[in-house]
Amino acid sequence: MFFESFKVTGLAIGQIIILGAIGYALVKANILKEENLNFLSRLVVVVTLPALIFCQLIKDFSFDAYPYWWFFPVLSIVITGFGLFIGRIFSLFIKGEQAKIQFMSLIGFQNAGYIPLVLAGAILPEAMVGTMLVYIFLFMLGFNLAVWSLGVYMLTFEKSRKFDMASLFSPPVIATLFSLVFIYLGFAKSVPDVLFRPLKMVGECTVPMAIFVVSANLAYVKLKNISIKNMSLVIVAKLIVLPLAGMLLVLKLGLPQLIGTLIIMQLAMPPATSLSVIIRHYKKKDLLISHGIFFGHMVSLLATPIFLSLYFVLSR
């Protein structure tokens, strides 16, 4: 039973590896340059992902069907808080205040959108994919609010720097909020096909482009002066302790399998690549972020399917 589940999740991870290998090869062949990567990343965040969110929500979401929709952004913030708590405990073994903060960020903020979007379509029956995508988008609402506010604040903290309220409203957050208001006002069914279909095609570009961005970012990581101790702590805290604790809690509470799958999937994700974007944008010294993202993604290729497979077997 376990090996059957592992085969399914392993094949899903295999799809991500293939897409990632293409992005990695484009960088190494000097076809995808750093300035192109910045443009591609911005294109995903500003255009294709908001289009995907809008189309998927107006197609599959309604307040009648999801009366407890608010549960998912709240769940996201709770999971982030739990990750930061575990990160704080493990950070006692990290030297230097800035290194501790970057370590906690690696543990607290996961790749909440790109990889789960691919996994959802690969490991779930087709009838359940639409529902899971709605769960992920609502989950990302809370996550994006957290990473672009608390995450930015943690990684760029200066006593003289004031909190920027605008940082809360990234394009994916705006797209989600706009879509929810649009649906609430009853406009969802009035969107003509001549508008919906082009937006849907744009949104469908998100997953391959996002994986290209993730893998290309990894290709730019310089594997010098790596702290084996620090990276081992990242892997243990992020990819073993978090998903294991989450799985025990989900099984104890007897949550519905689809919600349980979402929780285990999110807890088993590697660190968020947006942390690297934040560090780069605000010109902060990268002490652990790039290495943590790189090794987190490498180890997650094995760790994620193991924990998802265990959950599928134990929850039956």
VMD Tcl script that draws the C-alpha trace (Angstrom):
set ca {
  {0.00 0.00 0.00}
  {2.78 2.42 0.95}
  {4.75 1.69 -2.19}
  {1.69 2.23 -4.39}
  {1.15 5.65 -2.78}
  {4.85 6.42 -2.99}
  {4.81 5.55 -6.70}
  {1.96 8.04 -7.33}
  {3.57 10.88 -5.36}
  {7.00 9.98 -6.71}
  {5.72 10.28 -10.29}
  {4.24 13.67 -9.40}
  {7.60 14.80 -8.04}
  {9.15 13.37 -11.23}
  {7.08 15.80 -13.30}
  {8.41 18.66 -11.21}
  {11.98 17.37 -11.65}
  {11.58 17.30 -15.43}
  {10.21 20.86 -15.53}
  {12.92 21.94 -13.10}
  {15.64 20.29 -15.18}
  {14.52 22.30 -18.20}
  {14.72 25.57 -16.25}
  {18.09 24.59 -14.76}
  {19.45 23.66 -18.21}
  {18.27 26.98 -19.67}
  {20.33 28.82 -17.07}
  {23.42 26.65 -17.50}
  {23.17 27.06 -21.30}
  {23.09 30.83 -20.74}
  {19.71 31.06 -22.50}
  {17.85 32.18 -19.37}
  {19.91 35.00 -17.89}
  {19.44 36.59 -14.49}
  {17.63 39.65 -15.91}
  {15.31 37.29 -17.84}
  {14.69 35.36 -14.64}
  {13.68 38.54 -12.81}
  {11.25 39.35 -15.63}
  {9.85 35.81 -15.68}
  {9.39 35.83 -11.92}
  {7.58 39.17 -12.08}
  {5.42 37.90 -14.96}
  {4.29 34.94 -12.86}
  {3.58 37.01 -9.74}
  {1.91 39.96 -11.50}
  {0.13 38.32 -14.47}
  {-0.19 34.55 -14.78}
  {-0.77 33.58 -11.12}
  {-3.45 36.27 -10.56}
  {-5.14 35.10 -13.79}
  {-5.06 31.48 -12.59}
  {-6.45 32.45 -9.18}
  {-9.28 34.49 -10.70}
  {-10.32 31.84 -13.23}
  {-10.11 28.94 -10.79}
  {-12.06 30.72 -8.05}
  {-14.90 31.96 -10.25}
  {-15.12 28.48 -11.78}
  {-14.99 26.32 -8.63}
  {-15.65 28.57 -5.62}
  {-18.88 29.82 -4.09}
  {-19.64 31.00 -0.58}
  {-22.49 28.49 -0.37}
  {-20.20 25.58 -1.27}
  {-17.38 26.83 1.00}
  {-19.08 28.48 4.01}
  {-15.89 28.03 6.03}
  {-13.59 29.51 3.36}
  {-11.92 31.71 5.98}
  {-10.56 28.56 7.64}
  {-7.83 28.19 4.99}
  {-6.11 31.60 5.29}
  {-6.31 31.22 9.08}
  {-4.86 27.70 8.78}
  {-2.01 29.11 6.71}
  {-1.14 31.68 9.37}
  {-1.32 29.01 12.09}
  {1.04 26.75 10.12}
  {3.44 29.67 9.58}
  {3.36 30.41 13.31}
  {4.02 26.76 14.14}
  {6.95 26.70 11.70}
  {8.43 29.86 13.21}
  {8.04 28.33 16.69}
  {9.91 25.17 15.66}
  {12.46 27.35 13.87}
  {12.97 29.38 17.04}
  {13.71 26.23 19.05}
  {16.23 24.92 16.50}
  {17.77 28.39 16.08}
  {19.29 28.00 19.55}
  {21.97 25.95 17.76}
  {22.63 28.73 15.19}
  {25.23 31.43 15.82}
  {24.55 35.11 15.06}
  {21.27 37.05 15.33}
  {20.80 37.61 11.58}
  {21.59 33.96 10.88}
  {18.99 32.94 13.50}
  {16.35 35.13 11.84}
  {17.13 33.76 8.38}
  {17.02 30.22 9.77}
  {13.61 30.83 11.36}
  {12.34 32.26 8.05}
  {13.47 29.12 6.20}
  {11.51 26.95 8.63}
  {8.43 29.17 8.90}
  {7.79 30.01 5.23}
  {7.33 27.20 2.71}
  {6.86 26.91 -1.04}
  {3.12 27.22 -0.52}
  {1.91 27.65 -4.08}
  {4.05 26.52 -7.00}
  {4.86 22.93 -6.05}
  {1.47 22.17 -4.37}
  {-0.27 23.33 -7.57}
  {1.67 20.73 -9.56}
  {1.22 18.01 -6.93}
  {-2.53 18.57 -6.67}
  {-3.04 17.81 -10.34}
  {-0.78 14.78 -10.23}
  {-1.69 12.90 -7.03}
  {-5.44 13.52 -6.74}
  {-8.38 12.12 -8.74}
  {-9.56 14.59 -11.37}
  {-12.85 15.21 -9.54}
  {-10.96 16.43 -6.46}
  {-8.36 18.63 -8.18}
  {-10.61 21.70 -8.54}
  {-11.51 21.62 -4.85}
  {-7.87 21.26 -3.81}
  {-6.88 24.20 -6.04}
  {-9.49 26.35 -4.30}
  {-8.08 25.22 -0.94}
  {-4.55 26.12 -2.07}
  {-5.53 29.59 -3.34}
  {-7.39 30.38 -0.11}
  {-4.43 29.02 1.85}
  {-2.08 31.23 -0.17}
  {-4.13 34.29 0.80}
  {-2.99 33.86 4.40}
  {0.50 32.79 3.39}
  {1.11 35.77 1.10}
  {-0.12 38.16 3.75}
  {2.34 36.58 6.20}
  {5.44 36.28 3.98}
  {5.12 39.75 2.42}
  {4.58 41.43 5.78}
  {6.12 39.46 8.65}
  {8.64 37.76 6.34}
  {9.84 41.06 4.88}
  {9.89 42.63 8.35}
  {11.98 39.80 9.81}
  {14.53 39.63 7.00}
  {14.96 43.39 6.62}
  {14.44 44.57 10.19}
  {15.91 47.94 11.04}
  {14.89 50.01 14.05}
  {14.54 53.10 11.87}
  {12.38 51.35 9.26}
  {8.59 51.70 9.49}
  {6.17 48.94 8.58}
  {4.89 49.31 4.99}
  {1.17 48.49 4.82}
  {1.41 48.20 1.01}
  {3.61 45.11 1.42}
  {0.52 43.18 2.51}
  {-1.10 43.52 -0.90}
  {0.91 41.56 -3.43}
  {-0.79 40.80 -6.80}
  {-1.83 37.24 -5.73}
  {-3.42 38.64 -2.57}
  {-5.23 41.35 -4.56}
  {-6.39 38.77 -7.13}
  {-7.79 36.52 -4.40}
  {-9.58 39.34 -2.58}
  {-10.93 40.75 -5.86}
  {-12.19 37.30 -6.91}
  {-13.95 36.74 -3.58}
  {-15.68 40.14 -3.79}
  {-16.53 39.48 -7.46}
  {-18.15 36.16 -6.55}
  {-19.91 37.62 -3.49}
  {-21.54 40.30 -5.67}
  {-22.85 37.58 -8.00}
  {-20.79 38.52 -11.06}
  {-19.04 35.16 -11.51}
  {-21.64 33.70 -13.86}
  {-21.70 36.83 -16.01}
  {-18.09 36.58 -17.24}
  {-18.29 35.95 -21.01}
  {-16.29 33.10 -22.57}
  {-14.51 35.58 -24.84}
  {-12.86 37.00 -21.68}
  {-12.68 33.89 -19.51}
  {-10.92 31.62 -22.02}
  {-7.93 33.93 -22.75}
  {-7.50 34.55 -19.01}
  {-7.65 30.80 -18.40}
  {-4.95 30.19 -21.04}
  {-2.74 32.82 -19.41}
  {-3.30 31.25 -16.00}
  {-2.41 27.78 -17.28}
  {1.10 29.06 -18.03}
  {1.69 29.56 -14.30}
  {2.81 26.08 -13.24}
  {5.57 25.45 -15.83}
  {6.80 29.04 -15.63}
  {6.81 28.95 -11.83}
  {8.84 25.73 -11.78}
  {11.26 27.32 -14.27}
  {11.69 30.23 -11.84}
  {12.29 27.93 -8.87}
  {14.83 25.73 -10.68}
  {16.57 28.67 -12.34}
  {16.94 30.36 -8.95}
  {18.58 27.17 -7.66}
  {20.97 27.21 -10.62}
  {22.30 30.59 -9.46}
  {23.07 29.36 -5.94}
  {26.80 29.40 -5.22}
  {27.65 26.29 -3.23}
  {30.58 27.78 -1.35}
  {31.20 28.05 2.38}
  {28.29 25.77 3.19}
  {27.67 25.05 6.87}
  {26.84 21.34 7.06}
  {25.51 21.81 10.60}
  {23.15 24.64 9.65}
  {21.85 22.88 6.54}
  {21.31 19.68 8.53}
  {19.26 21.66 11.06}
  {17.19 23.18 8.23}
  {16.46 19.73 6.77}
  {15.61 18.13 10.13}
  {13.38 20.98 11.33}
  {11.69 21.77 8.01}
  {11.38 18.41 6.27}
  {11.18 15.93 9.15}
  {9.92 17.52 12.39}
  {7.24 19.76 10.82}
  {5.53 17.18 8.56}
  {5.85 14.44 11.20}
  {4.25 16.61 13.90}
  {1.57 17.74 11.44}
  {0.75 14.18 10.39}
  {0.39 13.00 13.99}
  {-1.92 15.93 14.76}
  {-4.04 15.48 11.61}
  {-4.49 11.76 12.29}
  {-5.30 12.44 15.95}
  {-7.99 14.99 15.01}
  {-9.40 12.78 12.25}
  {-9.62 15.63 9.72}
  {-11.16 15.04 6.27}
  {-8.55 13.50 3.98}
  {-8.47 16.37 1.49}
  {-7.83 18.94 4.22}
  {-5.33 16.59 5.83}
  {-3.55 16.22 2.48}
  {-3.33 20.00 2.18}
  {-1.82 20.33 5.66}
  {0.73 17.52 5.20}
  {1.61 18.80 1.72}
  {2.25 22.33 3.02}
  {4.27 21.14 6.03}
  {6.39 18.89 3.79}
  {7.25 21.69 1.34}
  {10.79 23.10 1.09}
  {11.54 26.72 2.09}
  {9.88 29.48 0.06}
  {11.89 30.80 -2.89}
  {10.30 34.21 -2.24}
  {12.71 34.52 0.71}
  {15.53 34.76 -1.82}
  {13.59 37.43 -3.72}
  {13.16 39.45 -0.50}
  {16.84 39.19 0.39}
  {17.86 40.22 -3.14}
  {15.37 43.08 -3.40}
  {16.32 44.65 -0.06}
  {20.06 44.04 -0.58}
  {20.55 42.07 2.63}
  {23.46 39.70 3.18}
  {22.46 36.14 2.32}
  {23.78 34.07 5.24}
  {21.59 30.97 4.98}
  {18.69 31.64 2.62}
  {20.04 30.45 -0.76}
  {21.72 27.35 0.65}
  {18.63 26.51 2.71}
  {16.36 26.83 -0.33}
  {18.70 24.73 -2.48}
  {19.19 21.83 -0.06}
  {15.57 22.03 1.11}
  {14.33 21.52 -2.45}
  {16.80 18.72 -3.12}
  {15.88 16.74 0.01}
  {12.15 17.42 -0.44}
  {12.24 15.39 -3.67}
  {12.43 12.34 -1.40}
  {10.91 13.63 1.87}
  {7.66 15.01 0.40}
  {6.50 11.79 -1.31}
  {7.46 9.76 1.77}
  {5.27 11.82 4.13}
  {2.38 12.09 1.67}
  {2.51 8.33 1.08}
  {2.56 7.63 4.81}
  {-0.43 9.87 5.30}
  {-2.43 8.27 2.47}
  {-1.79 4.82 3.98}
  {-2.46 5.76 7.63}
  {-5.58 7.84 6.89}
  {-7.42 5.02 5.10}
}
mol new
graphics top color blue
foreach p $ca { graphics top sphere $p radius 0.5 }
foreach p [lrange $ca 0 end-1] q [lrange $ca 1 end] { graphics top cylinder $p $q radius 0.2 }
display resetview
